[in-house]
Amino acid sequence: MWSWFAVCCSGLLHISAAYRGPRWQFYLFKPLTIVMLMAIVGTHISVSHYAQWVFVALLLSVVGDVFLMLPKDRFVQGLTSFLLAHLVYIFAFWAQFDGHMVWWLPAMLSGLGIIVFLLLLPNLGQLALPVAVYIAVITQMVWAAGEYWLNTHSPAAALALAGAICFMVSDTVLAFARFKGEFRAAQAMVMSSYFLAQALISASVVIAQGG
């Protein structure tokens, strides 16, 4: 319980610093929040392949966080790191699936992804292809988590799906803020949904192991 409370406090300290400073607090608590989640998930690595994959995805997310925080723009490197993290999450979710797929879920998610891409397209320039690939991958991640839940209806799968959806929300708001124009609430929306996404997926590991 205390470890989850520490994660929550760390995330709130980062979001607060994004608006009020100090800068050291902003730079420290963003990666530290994910490192805390890695520590929680790490206690299950020896007994769960699912935990191992989630741990790797969290590690890649820390790398992405660092790239996105650097004073010099490292957006493409950050995008690549999170792209790899999403691919690992996809593998982790599909590894829990053993049943019949539904057609409506990927159709619905693909439609949403296409709408988001078309709204962003006029502002993407040379990043059109990388952003299209990223949208396709995160859509696949939500699909994988959705199939995991539809197949098992387990609490762990529900947490994983909720986390994947929060991740999609976070990345969508981030994309609109970057390519359409910043707005004051963007940082709070992006980071709160991002931290919640990572925490929910991490919690799915703990619940899956009954701990």
Buried (B, 14 or more C-beta within 10 A) or exposed (E): EEEBEBBBEBBBBBBBBBEEEEEEBBBBBBBBBBBBBBBBBBBBBEEBEBBBBBBBBBBBBBBBBBBBBEEEEBEEBBBBBBBBBBBBBBBBBBEBBEEEEBEEBBEBBBEBBBEBBEBBEEBBEEBBEBBBEBBBBBBBBBBBBBBBBBBBEBEBBBBBBBBBBBBBBBBBBBBBBBBEEEEEEBBBBBBBBBBBBBBBBBBBBBBBBEE
